[in-house]
Amino acid sequence: MKQLKILSIVFGFVLVTSFVVVKKDKEQLVQERLVERMNDYKMEQLEKCYKKAMEEAETTVDSIIAIELGAGPIDTLDFPRKPMKPAFESYDSLKQNDIPIKPLFEKSGIREQN
């Protein structure tokens, strides 16, 4: 029973101290926001730098592969050409292919009204 009281006191103390709010002054908030924005800017610059480095690396690798294949940087005749697109026949909704037009409903039991 004594241990339960001690445990509840410790738990209560931890619970109360966990909700204590430390007020920050305006200068501290400005500094935190400034540090956050600087970190965001650094990350954006690193991403841009990484993308640029990857593009340059891809260009270099493509050039090396072209040289190894014997095409050279200017001669691209040895590379296969782009495949041709298949012929595209446009859809004509007015064109009727071997489908006879039939009435939608039979006239059984339905009187025509004029």
DSSP file (Angstrom, degrees, kcal/mol; ACC not computed):
  #  RESIDUE AA STRUCTURE BP1 BP2  ACC     N-H-->O    O-->H-N    N-H-->O    O-->H-N    TCO  KAPPA ALPHA  PHI   PSI    X-CA   Y-CA   Z-CA
    1    1 A M     >        0   0    0      0, 0.0     4,-1.7     0, 0.0     5,-0.1   0.000 360.0 360.0 360.0 -39.4    0.0    0.0    0.0
    2    2 A K  H  >  +     0   0    0      1,-0.2     4,-2.1     2,-0.2     5,-0.2   0.880 360.0  52.9 -65.6 -37.8    2.9    2.3    0.8
    3    3 A Q  H  > S+     0   0    0      1,-0.2     4,-2.6     2,-0.2    -1,-0.2   0.857 105.7  54.5 -66.2 -34.9    4.5    1.6   -2.6
    4    4 A L  H  > S+     0   0    0      2,-0.2     4,-2.4     1,-0.2    -1,-0.2   0.892 108.2  49.1 -65.6 -40.2    1.2    2.5   -4.3
    5    5 A K  H  X S+     0   0    0     -4,-1.7     4,-2.2     2,-0.2    -2,-0.2   0.926 113.3  46.2 -64.8 -44.4    1.1    5.9   -2.5
    6    6 A I  H  X S+     0   0    0     -4,-2.1     4,-2.4     1,-0.2    -2,-0.2   0.910 113.2  49.9 -64.6 -42.0    4.7    6.6   -3.5
    7    7 A L  H  X S+     0   0    0     -4,-2.6     4,-2.5     1,-0.2    -1,-0.2   0.893 110.9  49.0 -63.9 -40.8    4.1    5.5   -7.1
    8    8 A S  H  X S+     0   0    0     -4,-2.4     4,-2.4     2,-0.2    -1,-0.2   0.870 111.1  50.4 -68.7 -35.4    1.0    7.7   -7.4
    9    9 A I  H  X S+     0   0    0     -4,-2.2     4,-2.4     2,-0.2    -2,-0.2   0.929 112.7  46.1 -66.0 -45.0    2.9   10.7   -6.0
   10   10 A V  H  X S+     0   0    0     -4,-2.4     4,-2.4     2,-0.2    -2,-0.2   0.918 113.7  48.9 -63.7 -44.0    5.7   10.2   -8.4
   11   11 A F  H  X S+     0   0    0     -4,-2.5     4,-2.4     1,-0.2    -2,-0.2   0.907 111.5  49.6 -62.9 -42.4    3.3    9.8  -11.3
   12   12 A G  H  X S+     0   0    0     -4,-2.4     4,-2.6     2,-0.2    -2,-0.2   0.899 110.5  50.2 -62.5 -42.4    1.4   12.9  -10.3
   13   13 A F  H  X S+     0   0    0     -4,-2.4     4,-2.5     2,-0.2    -2,-0.2   0.922 112.3  46.8 -63.0 -44.3    4.6   14.9  -10.1
   14   14 A V  H  X S+     0   0    0     -4,-2.4     4,-1.4     1,-0.2    -2,-0.2   0.901 113.1  49.9 -63.9 -40.6    5.7   13.7  -13.6
   15   15 A L  H  X S+     0   0    0     -4,-2.4     4,-0.6    -5,-0.2    -2,-0.2   0.916 113.0  45.4 -65.0 -44.0    2.2   14.5  -14.9
   16   16 A V  H >< S+     0   0    0     -4,-2.6     3,-0.9     1,-0.2    -2,-0.2   0.920 113.9  48.1 -67.5 -44.1    2.1   18.0  -13.5
   17   17 A T  H >< S+     0   0    0     -4,-2.5     3,-0.8     1,-0.2    -1,-0.2   0.727 102.1  64.2 -72.5 -19.7    5.7   18.9  -14.6
   18   18 A S  H 3< S+     0   0    0     -4,-1.4    -1,-0.2     1,-0.2    -2,-0.2   0.735 101.8  50.3 -74.9 -19.9    5.0   17.6  -18.1
   19   19 A F  T << S+     0   0    0     -3,-0.9     2,-0.3    -4,-0.6    -1,-0.2   0.333  78.5 122.1 -98.2   6.2    2.4   20.3  -18.7
   20   20 A V    <   -     0   0    0     -3,-0.8     2,-0.6    -4,-0.2    -3,-0.0  -0.556  52.9-149.2 -71.5 128.2    4.5   23.2  -17.6
   21   21 A V        -     0   0    0     -2,-0.3     2,-0.7     2,-0.0    -2,-0.1  -0.878   1.9-150.9-104.7 124.8    4.8   25.7  -20.4
   22   22 A V        -     0   0    0     -2,-0.6     2,-0.3     0, 0.0    -2,-0.0  -0.847  18.1-136.7 -94.8 118.6    7.9   27.8  -20.7
   23   23 A K        -     0   0    0     -2,-0.7     2,-0.4     1,-0.0    -2,-0.0  -0.563  15.7-150.0 -77.6 135.9    7.1   31.1  -22.2
   24   24 A K        -     0   0    0     -2,-0.3     2,-0.1     1,-0.0    -1,-0.0  -0.830  13.2-123.7-105.9 143.0    9.6   32.2  -24.8
   25   25 A D     >  -     0   0    0     -2,-0.4     4,-1.9     1,-0.1     3,-0.2  -0.347  29.5-103.5 -80.4 169.2   10.3   35.8  -25.5
   26   26 A K  H  > S+     0   0    0      1,-0.2     4,-2.4     2,-0.2     5,-0.2   0.867 118.4  54.5 -62.4 -40.0   10.0   37.3  -29.0
   27   27 A E  H  > S+     0   0    0      1,-0.2     4,-2.2     2,-0.2    -1,-0.2   0.883 108.0  49.8 -63.5 -38.7   13.7   37.4  -29.7
   28   28 A Q  H  > S+     0   0    0     -3,-0.2     4,-2.2     2,-0.2    -1,-0.2   0.900 110.8  49.3 -67.8 -40.4   14.0   33.7  -29.0
   29   29 A L  H  X S+     0   0    0     -4,-1.9     4,-2.4     2,-0.2    -2,-0.2   0.899 110.8  50.5 -64.1 -41.0   11.1   32.9  -31.3
   30   30 A V  H  X S+     0   0    0     -4,-2.4     4,-2.4     1,-0.2    -2,-0.2   0.914 110.4  49.9 -62.9 -42.8   12.6   35.0  -34.0
   31   31 A Q  H  X S+     0   0    0     -4,-2.2     4,-2.4     2,-0.2    -2,-0.2   0.902 110.6  49.4 -63.5 -41.7   16.0   33.3  -33.6
   32   32 A E  H  X S+     0   0    0     -4,-2.2     4,-2.2     2,-0.2    -1,-0.2   0.920 112.7  47.1 -64.2 -42.9   14.3   29.8  -33.8
   33   33 A R  H  X S+     0   0    0     -4,-2.4     4,-2.5     2,-0.2    -2,-0.2   0.887 111.5  51.9 -65.2 -38.4   12.4   30.8  -36.9
   34   34 A L  H  X S+     0   0    0     -4,-2.4     4,-2.3     2,-0.2    -2,-0.2   0.915 110.3  47.7 -64.0 -43.2   15.6   32.2  -38.5
   35   35 A V  H  X S+     0   0    0     -4,-2.4     4,-2.2     2,-0.2    -2,-0.2   0.901 111.9  50.9 -64.1 -40.5   17.5   29.0  -37.8
   36   36 A E  H  X S+     0   0    0     -4,-2.2     4,-2.2     2,-0.2    -2,-0.2   0.921 111.5  46.7 -63.5 -44.4   14.6   26.9  -39.3
   37   37 A R  H  X S+     0   0    0     -4,-2.5     4,-2.4     2,-0.2    -2,-0.2   0.877 111.1  52.3 -66.6 -37.5   14.5   29.1  -42.5
   38   38 A M  H  X S+     0   0    0     -4,-2.3     4,-2.4     2,-0.2    -1,-0.2   0.906 109.8  48.9 -65.1 -40.2   18.3   28.9  -42.9
   39   39 A N  H  X S+     0   0    0     -4,-2.2     4,-2.2     2,-0.2    -2,-0.2   0.903 110.7  50.5 -65.5 -40.3   18.2   25.1  -42.6
   40   40 A D  H  X S+     0   0    0     -4,-2.2     4,-2.3     2,-0.2    -2,-0.2   0.918 110.8  49.4 -61.8 -42.9   15.4   24.9  -45.2
   41   41 A Y  H  X S+     0   0    0     -4,-2.4     4,-2.5     1,-0.2    -2,-0.2   0.911 110.1  50.6 -63.0 -42.6   17.4   27.1  -47.5
   42   42 A K  H  X S+     0   0    0     -4,-2.4     4,-2.4     1,-0.2    -1,-0.2   0.907 110.3  49.9 -61.8 -41.3   20.5   25.0  -47.1
   43   43 A M  H  X S+     0   0    0     -4,-2.2     4,-2.3     2,-0.2    -1,-0.2   0.906 110.4  49.9 -65.1 -40.8   18.5   21.8  -47.8
   44   44 A E  H  X S+     0   0    0     -4,-2.3     4,-2.4     2,-0.2    -2,-0.2   0.918 111.8  48.3 -62.1 -43.2   17.0   23.4  -51.0
   45   45 A Q  H  X S+     0   0    0     -4,-2.5     4,-2.5     1,-0.2    -2,-0.2   0.891 110.7  50.9 -65.8 -38.9   20.5   24.4  -52.2
   46   46 A L  H  X S+     0   0    0     -4,-2.4     4,-2.5     2,-0.2    -1,-0.2   0.902 110.2  49.8 -64.8 -39.8   21.8   20.9  -51.5
   47   47 A E  H  X S+     0   0    0     -4,-2.3     4,-2.5     2,-0.2    -2,-0.2   0.916 111.9  47.9 -64.1 -43.1   19.0   19.4  -53.5
   48   48 A K  H  X S+     0   0    0     -4,-2.4     4,-2.5     1,-0.2    -2,-0.2   0.922 112.8  48.7 -62.3 -44.0   19.6   21.7  -56.4
   49   49 A C  H  X S+     0   0    0     -4,-2.5     4,-2.5     1,-0.2    -2,-0.2   0.904 111.3  50.0 -63.0 -41.6   23.3   21.0  -56.3
   50   50 A Y  H  X S+     0   0    0     -4,-2.5     4,-2.4     2,-0.2    -2,-0.2   0.920 111.0  48.7 -63.4 -44.8   22.6   17.2  -56.2
   51   51 A K  H  X S+     0   0    0     -4,-2.5     4,-2.3     2,-0.2    -2,-0.2   0.919 112.6  48.0 -62.2 -43.2   20.3   17.4  -59.2
   52   52 A K  H  X S+     0   0    0     -4,-2.5     4,-2.4     1,-0.2    -2,-0.2   0.914 111.7  49.8 -64.0 -42.6   22.8   19.4  -61.2
   53   53 A A  H  X S+     0   0    0     -4,-2.5     4,-2.4     1,-0.2    -1,-0.2   0.894 110.7  50.4 -63.7 -39.2   25.6   17.0  -60.3
   54   54 A M  H  X S+     0   0    0     -4,-2.4     4,-2.6     2,-0.2    -2,-0.2   0.900 109.7  50.3 -66.2 -40.3   23.4   14.1  -61.3
   55   55 A E  H  X S+     0   0    0     -4,-2.3     4,-2.2     2,-0.2    -2,-0.2   0.926 112.6  46.6 -63.4 -43.7   22.6   15.7  -64.7
   56   56 A E  H  X S+     0   0    0     -4,-2.4     4,-2.4     1,-0.2    -2,-0.2   0.900 112.5  50.6 -64.4 -39.5   26.3   16.3  -65.4
   57   57 A A  H  X S+     0   0    0     -4,-2.4     4,-2.7     2,-0.2    -2,-0.2   0.903 109.6  50.2 -65.7 -40.3   27.2   12.8  -64.3
   58   58 A E  H  X S+     0   0    0     -4,-2.6     4,-2.7     2,-0.2    -1,-0.2   0.905 110.8  49.6 -63.9 -40.8   24.5   11.4  -66.6
   59   59 A T  H  X S+     0   0    0     -4,-2.2     4,-2.2     2,-0.2    -2,-0.2   0.922 112.6  47.6 -63.0 -43.7   25.8   13.4  -69.5
   60   60 A T  H  X S+     0   0    0     -4,-2.4     4,-2.4     2,-0.2    -2,-0.2   0.926 112.9  47.6 -63.8 -45.1   29.4   12.3  -68.9
   61   61 A V  H  X S+     0   0    0     -4,-2.7     4,-2.7     1,-0.2     5,-0.2   0.912 110.9  51.6 -63.6 -42.4   28.3    8.6  -68.6
   62   62 A D  H  X S+     0   0    0     -4,-2.7     4,-2.3     1,-0.2    -1,-0.2   0.901 110.6  49.1 -60.9 -40.1   26.3    8.9  -71.8
   63   63 A S  H  X S+     0   0    0     -4,-2.2     4,-2.4     2,-0.2    -2,-0.2   0.912 110.9  49.5 -65.3 -41.9   29.3   10.4  -73.6
   64   64 A I  H  X S+     0   0    0     -4,-2.4     4,-2.6     2,-0.2    -2,-0.2   0.919 111.6  48.6 -63.9 -42.8   31.6    7.6  -72.3
   65   65 A I  H  X S+     0   0    0     -4,-2.7     4,-2.1     1,-0.2    -1,-0.2   0.911 110.7  51.3 -63.3 -41.2   29.2    4.9  -73.4
   66   66 A A  H  X>S+     0   0    0     -4,-2.3     5,-2.2     1,-0.2     6,-0.9   0.904 111.6  47.0 -63.2 -40.7   28.9    6.6  -76.8
   67   67 A I  H ><5S+     0   0    0     -4,-2.4     3,-0.9     4,-0.2    -2,-0.2   0.912 110.8  52.0 -66.8 -42.0   32.7    6.6  -77.2
   68   68 A E  H 3<5S+     0   0    0     -4,-2.6    -1,-0.2     1,-0.3    -2,-0.2   0.854 108.3  51.5 -63.4 -34.2   33.0    3.0  -76.1
   69   69 A L  H 3<5S-     0   0    0     -4,-2.1    -1,-0.3    -5,-0.2    -2,-0.2   0.595 117.9-115.9 -78.2  -9.2   30.4    2.0  -78.7
   70   70 A G  T <<5S+     0   0    0     -3,-0.9    -3,-0.2    -4,-0.5    -2,-0.1   0.582  83.8 117.2  89.6  10.2   32.4    3.8  -81.3
   71   71 A A     >< -     0   0    0     -5,-2.2     4,-0.5    -6,-0.2    -4,-0.2   0.812  61.0-150.1 -80.7 -29.4   29.8    6.4  -82.1
   72   72 A G  T  4  -     0   0    0     -6,-0.9    -1,-0.1     1,-0.2    -3,-0.0  -0.004  35.6 -72.7  77.3 167.8   31.9    9.4  -81.0
   73   73 A P  T  4 S+     0   0    0      0, 0.0    -1,-0.2     0, 0.0     3,-0.0   0.772 131.2  27.8 -71.8 -24.6   30.4   12.6  -79.6
   74   74 A I  T  4 S+     0   0    0     -3,-0.2     2,-0.8     1,-0.1    -2,-0.1   0.806 102.3  80.4-104.9 -38.8   29.1   13.8  -83.0
   75   75 A D     <  +     0   0    0     -4,-0.5     3,-0.2     1,-0.2    -1,-0.1  -0.602  42.5 158.6 -78.0 109.1   28.5   10.6  -85.0
   76   76 A T    >   +     0   0    0     -2,-0.8     3,-0.6     1,-0.1    -1,-0.2   0.122  42.2 104.4-114.7  19.4   25.1    9.2  -83.9
   77   77 A L  T 3  S+     0   0    0      1,-0.2    -1,-0.1    -6,-0.2     4,-0.1   0.770  74.2  59.8 -73.4 -24.5   24.4    7.1  -87.0
   78   78 A D  T 3  S+     0   0    0     -3,-0.2    -1,-0.2    -7,-0.1    -2,-0.1   0.683  86.1  92.1 -78.3 -16.6   25.3    3.9  -85.3
   79   79 A F  S <  S-     0   0    0     -3,-0.6    -3,-0.0     1,-0.1     2,-0.0  -0.511  89.6-102.7 -76.0 145.4   22.6    4.3  -82.7
   80   80 A P        -     0   0    0      0, 0.0    -1,-0.1     0, 0.0    -2,-0.1  -0.367  40.0-115.4 -65.5 147.1   19.2    2.7  -83.4
   81   81 A R        -     0   0    0      1,-0.1     3,-0.1    -4,-0.1    -4,-0.0  -0.297  36.7 -84.8 -78.3 166.4   16.6    5.2  -84.6
   82   82 A K        -     0   0    0      1,-0.1    -1,-0.1    -2,-0.0     2,-0.0  -0.506  53.2-107.0 -68.1 136.6   13.4    6.0  -82.7
   83   83 A P        -     0   0    0      0, 0.0     2,-0.2     0, 0.0    -1,-0.1  -0.343  35.9-109.2 -66.4 148.8   10.7    3.4  -83.5
   84   84 A M        -     0   0    0      1,-0.1     3,-0.1    -3,-0.1    -3,-0.0  -0.488  30.7-113.0 -76.6 146.5    7.9    4.7  -85.7
   85   85 A K        -     0   0    0     -2,-0.2     3,-0.1     1,-0.1    -1,-0.1  -0.555  38.0-105.3 -75.5 144.4    4.5    5.2  -84.1
   86   86 A P        -     0   0    0      0, 0.0    -1,-0.1     0, 0.0     2,-0.1  -0.315  45.8 -86.9 -67.2 155.6    1.8    2.8  -85.3
   87   87 A A        -     0   0    0      1,-0.1     2,-0.6    -3,-0.1    -3,-0.0  -0.387  42.7-144.6 -64.5 137.5   -0.7    4.2  -87.7
   88   88 A F        -     0   0    0     -3,-0.1     2,-0.7    -2,-0.1    -1,-0.1  -0.922   6.6-157.8-111.5 120.7   -3.7    5.8  -85.9
   89   89 A E        -     0   0    0     -2,-0.6     2,-0.0     1,-0.0    -2,-0.0  -0.864  21.6-130.7 -98.3 119.1   -7.1    5.5  -87.4
   90   90 A S        -     0   0    0     -2,-0.7     2,-0.4     1,-0.1    -1,-0.0  -0.339  23.3-110.3 -69.7 150.6   -9.4    8.2  -86.1
   91   91 A Y        -     0   0    0     -2,-0.0     2,-0.6     2,-0.0    -1,-0.1  -0.678  26.8-162.6 -84.6 127.5  -12.8    7.1  -84.7
   92   92 A D    >   -     0   0    0     -2,-0.4     3,-0.7     1,-0.1    -1,-0.0  -0.939   5.8-167.7-112.7 110.6  -15.7    8.2  -86.9
   93   93 A S  T 3  S+     0   0    0     -2,-0.6    -1,-0.1     1,-0.2    -2,-0.0   0.732  87.3  55.3 -72.2 -20.2  -18.9    8.0  -84.9
   94   94 A L  T 3  S+     0   0    0      2,-0.0     2,-0.4     0, 0.0    -1,-0.2   0.663  86.4  95.0 -85.2 -15.9  -21.0    8.4  -88.0
   95   95 A K    <   -     0   0    0     -3,-0.7     2,-0.6     2,-0.0    -3,-0.1  -0.613  62.0-159.9 -78.7 129.3  -19.4    5.5  -89.7
   96   96 A Q        -     0   0    0     -2,-0.4     2,-0.9     2,-0.0    -3,-0.1  -0.945   1.2-157.5-115.9 118.2  -21.4    2.3  -89.3
   97   97 A N        -     0   0    0     -2,-0.6    -2,-0.0     1,-0.2     0, 0.0  -0.820  66.4 -48.2 -98.7 101.4  -19.6   -1.0  -89.8
   98   98 A D  S    S+     0   0    0     -2,-0.9    -1,-0.2     1,-0.2    -2,-0.0   0.698  99.4 127.0  52.7  26.7  -21.9   -3.9  -90.6
   99   99 A I        -     0   0    0      2,-0.0    -1,-0.2     0, 0.0     2,-0.1  -0.930  51.7-145.0-116.6 109.0  -24.3   -3.1  -87.7
  100  100 A P        -     0   0    0      0, 0.0     2,-0.5     0, 0.0    -3,-0.0  -0.438  20.4-116.4 -71.8 146.3  -27.9   -2.8  -88.8
  101  101 A I        +     0   0    0     -2,-0.1    -2,-0.0     0, 0.0     0, 0.0  -0.722  38.7 179.9 -85.7 126.1  -30.0   -0.2  -87.0
  102  102 A K        -     0   0    0     -2,-0.5     2,-0.0     1,-0.0     3,-0.0  -0.882  35.0 -94.4-122.4 153.7  -32.8   -1.8  -85.1
  103  103 A P        -     0   0    0      0, 0.0     3,-0.1     0, 0.0    -1,-0.0  -0.364  28.2-132.6 -65.6 150.4  -35.5   -0.2  -82.9
  104  104 A L  S    S+     0   0    0      1,-0.1     2,-0.4    -2,-0.0    -2,-0.0   0.894  88.0  27.2 -72.5 -40.4  -34.7   -0.1  -79.2
  105  105 A F  S    S-     0   0    0      2,-0.0    -1,-0.1    -3,-0.0     2,-0.1  -0.928  80.4-121.9-123.5 148.5  -38.0   -1.4  -78.1
  106  106 A E        -     0   0    0     -2,-0.4     4,-0.1     2,-0.1    -2,-0.0  -0.444  27.7-118.7 -77.2 161.3  -40.6   -3.6  -79.8
  107  107 A K        +     0   0    0     -2,-0.1     2,-0.6     2,-0.1     3,-0.5   0.131  67.4 132.7 -90.4  21.9  -44.1   -2.2  -80.3
  108  108 A S  S    S-     0   0    0      1,-0.2    -2,-0.1     3,-0.0     3,-0.1  -0.634  82.6 -11.1 -79.2 116.8  -45.8   -4.9  -78.2
  109  109 A G  S    S+     0   0    0     -2,-0.6     2,-0.6     1,-0.2    -1,-0.2   0.379 106.6 110.0  82.7  -5.3  -48.2   -3.4  -75.7
  110  110 A I        -     0   0    0     -3,-0.5     2,-0.3    -4,-0.1    -1,-0.2  -0.918  57.3-147.5-109.1 122.2  -47.1    0.2  -76.1
  111  111 A R        -     0   0    0     -2,-0.6     2,-0.4    -3,-0.1    -3,-0.0  -0.652  16.8-123.9 -87.1 142.3  -49.6    2.5  -77.8
  112  112 A E        -     0   0    0     -2,-0.3     2,-0.5    -5,-0.1    -1,-0.0  -0.699  22.3-156.8 -83.9 133.2  -48.2    5.3  -79.9
  113  113 A Q              0   0    0     -2,-0.4     0, 0.0     1,-0.1     0, 0.0  -0.947 360.0 360.0-112.2 129.1  -49.4    8.7  -78.9
  114  114 A N              0   0    0     -2,-0.5    -1,-0.1     0, 0.0    -2,-0.0   0.384 360.0 360.0-104.8 360.0  -49.4   11.5  -81.4
